[in-house]
């Protein structure tokens, strides 16, 4: 029995695979081998169309593997997995970085069992693990060499004080910071230059290459001036008026009001649209829109209610804003970013054209000696849908990574979907050999109050599957760095991505 990539057109191979009689009765080894070969044929055919759709170049092995992975995941593989598992073969559950090598290895083993050699040779060890090597190389190029005792890097958002306090930055570096993040939504270019200088100095002192990420603000929608009854908190049933221009306006029927940083967001709202405030701590529904104002009825808040404050984020999951991810302020900030940063964080990127927009802006500022890495922040549903094409476009130009911005992403897609979505994003990044950054509220209680919660410790341990974990600023961030440094080192001995590492256990 021989089946080549071109022996069956895609519909025939896919339909034949779906017709395999998986069920309670075990398949014979011959039928199981046929199933694997049919699946391979279907995957390679579908991957060609996927690669063309996302704009992949023919010689890009990482994006080719991503296309194979997307094609593979169009099929329900659970019945096939169970047939493979009880025979002691790979269940295909850890093939993100090596789709065809895994299928070829399984087919070769089944060929030896059946006496019908597979038409596809088994990969050697180097070829089988080539995807892992690509991801390691991409991670090192983006984030610098890994620390001695852990694979996952630690990124820390610098507070404003870091601009004028070299000792603060040096302390973070000594505790284990690998990447310093500068949030360009705050402070200004003089402060950013001070922060970057202090990071470079600290790196020299500790003898490590500490990278600088500068995160341009983008069209972030925030509350500005607010008005509310004294000490009052928003509760379900309350009404909140959002004002496109001028001062916030409250009245007896609508006692809460806020101006917004992006006036056009108000005019583009329609009745029924959802509005989420402060990373989803409050959700409401638009009741009416008129004369540059929108009235929102609160439907859900955190326990005890939510205070209305300035400088808090707003998310509009149902509203098409049509905004450019690159603002005039961002264009001005690029001069300092190019001068000071190793990586640029790109907010609200949603489509491949957004990558071109940034590339054109960077080109207008001229070239620089060392390549500037690009971190795409995945915050909106459109970015999730378009991620393969975003990867294919971005990887043409420069080192590239993805930040899973879990705060905005949860507020956009809903908290109940975040857990599964962050898993899928990690899988796609691994398939494309793109480093992933696990961000938002990691060890937040510890950073703010000095004591971690049990839930956030588990979350931080799970973050070891990413190439980088981001901590926010806070009074106890130094303690959080040390804890995370030790935790990630221990987790490296237990798991790599989805693969358990079976080190010797000493507790029993």
DASULDA-V293270 format. One record per residue. D_LAST is the distance of its C-alpha to the last C-alpha in Angstrom with 2 decimals. Layout:
{{D_LAST} {D_LAST}}
This chain:
{{49.76} {50.06} {49.79} {50.59} {50.37} {54.04} {54.29} {53.84} {54.79} {52.06} {53.15} {53.25} {49.83} {48.22} {50.01} {49.18} {45.47} {45.59} {47.42} {44.69} {43.99} {40.34} {39.46} {37.81} {39.11} {37.33} {39.54} {40.71} {39.52} {43.11} {43.23} {39.84} {41.09} {44.26} {42.31} {40.47} {43.78} {45.63} {43.03} {43.39} {47.15} {47.07} {44.77} {46.92} {50.08} {48.89} {47.38} {50.84} {52.23} {49.36} {49.75} {53.48} {52.99} {50.71} {52.90} {50.55} {52.09} {51.95} {50.28} {47.36} {44.32} {41.97} {44.27} {44.95} {41.25} {41.30} {44.27} {42.47} {39.46} {41.81} {43.64} {40.50} {39.32} {42.67} {41.42} {38.99} {36.54} {34.17} {35.76} {35.77} {32.14} {31.11} {33.41} {31.85} {28.19} {28.36} {30.11} {27.31} {29.55} {29.19} {29.38} {31.46} {29.12} {28.63} {32.15} {33.55} {34.43} {35.50} {37.26} {39.67} {37.48} {34.80} {37.50} {39.09} {35.92} {35.30} {38.98} {39.00} {36.15} {37.91} {41.09} {39.66} {38.57} {41.97} {44.16} {45.74} {44.85} {44.21} {47.09} {44.64} {43.08} {39.34} {38.52} {37.38} {34.23} {36.23} {38.01} {34.90} {33.24} {36.57} {35.90} {32.82} {35.00} {37.72} {35.50} {34.19} {37.81} {39.03} {36.39} {37.26} {40.95} {40.55} {38.06} {38.19} {35.52} {31.88} {30.23} {28.17} {24.69} {25.23} {27.36} {28.44} {31.34} {32.00} {35.47} {36.95} {40.15} {42.44} {44.28} {48.04} {47.62} {46.11} {49.64} {50.88} {47.80} {46.55} {44.11} {42.32} {41.86} {40.80} {38.10} {36.71} {36.84} {35.05} {32.21} {31.67} {34.42} {35.28} {38.04} {40.46} {41.95} {45.49} {46.59} {50.29} {50.84} {51.02} {52.89} {55.26} {55.83} {56.44} {53.12} {51.33} {52.86} {51.72} {48.13} {48.15} {49.72} {47.12} {44.30} {45.98} {46.43} {42.81} {41.68} {43.90} {42.54} {38.84} {39.68} {38.26} {40.06} {39.76} {41.47} {43.72} {43.83} {46.93} {46.74} {50.28} {50.93} {52.53} {54.31} {51.78} {53.06} {52.67} {54.39} {56.95} {59.12} {58.18} {59.89} {58.44} {59.25} {58.09} {54.40} {54.28} {51.39} {51.74} {50.87} {51.13} {54.83} {55.94} {58.02} {57.65} {60.48} {59.72} {62.72} {63.58} {66.01} {67.08} {65.58} {63.30} {65.38} {64.30} {66.30} {65.91} {64.66} {62.34} {61.28} {58.65} {59.72} {58.48} {60.09} {58.09} {57.72} {58.82} {61.94} {62.17} {58.94} {60.86} {63.76} {61.55} {59.75} {61.00} {60.64} {57.39} {55.43} {52.10} {51.57} {48.21} {48.07} {45.55} {42.77} {43.28} {43.28} {46.58} {48.11} {51.72} {54.40} {57.73} {60.56} {63.53} {64.63} {68.05} {69.81} {66.82} {64.66} {61.91} {60.87} {57.25} {56.14} {52.61} {50.41} {46.88} {45.54} {42.33} {41.95} {44.71} {46.90} {47.34} {49.70} {52.15} {51.96} {53.46} {51.51} {49.12} {48.55} {50.20} {49.11} {51.45} {49.57} {52.72} {55.30} {56.49} {57.46} {58.47} {57.65} {57.38} {53.99} {55.96} {58.13} {60.97} {58.79} {56.16} {58.95} {60.00} {56.46} {55.97} {57.99} {55.47} {52.50} {53.91} {54.61} {51.28} {48.44} {46.27} {45.56} {47.42} {45.77} {47.92} {47.87} {49.06} {49.31} {49.78} {51.84} {52.39} {55.76} {53.99} {52.57} {56.14} {57.36} {55.06} {55.83} {59.53} {59.12} {57.21} {59.92} {62.58} {60.99} {61.15} {58.60} {56.29} {55.00} {51.27} {50.14} {49.17} {46.00} {46.14} {43.50} {44.43} {43.21} {42.51} {43.74} {46.02} {45.93} {48.53} {46.29} {43.51} {46.05} {47.60} {44.51} {44.92} {48.55} {47.71} {45.30} {47.89} {50.58} {48.64} {47.17} {50.72} {51.53} {48.70} {44.94} {43.47} {40.46} {39.83} {38.83} {37.34} {39.22} {37.29} {39.50} {42.79} {41.31} {39.85} {43.20} {45.02} {43.08} {41.54} {38.16} {37.06} {37.44} {35.86} {32.26} {33.40} {36.03} {33.82} {31.69} {34.91} {36.18} {33.09} {33.54} {37.23} {36.72} {34.28} {36.76} {39.56} {37.66} {38.42} {36.11} {35.07} {34.90} {32.84} {35.13} {36.09} {34.35} {31.14} {29.62} {33.04} {32.25} {30.65} {33.64} {36.14} {34.72} {31.94} {29.19} {27.30} {26.75} {23.51} {25.37} {26.66} {23.30} {22.22} {25.64} {25.33} {22.03} {23.84} {26.71} {24.88} {26.36} {29.78} {31.36} {32.25} {31.46} {34.31} {34.22} {37.34} {39.16} {38.54} {38.41} {34.69} {34.45} {33.60} {30.46} {29.62} {30.11} {27.69} {24.96} {25.65} {25.71} {22.15} {20.92} {22.72} {21.43} {17.78} {18.76} {20.60} {17.49} {16.29} {19.70} {23.29} {25.68} {24.63} {22.52} {18.74} {17.64} {14.68} {13.43} {10.43} {7.15} {5.63} {3.82} {0.00}}
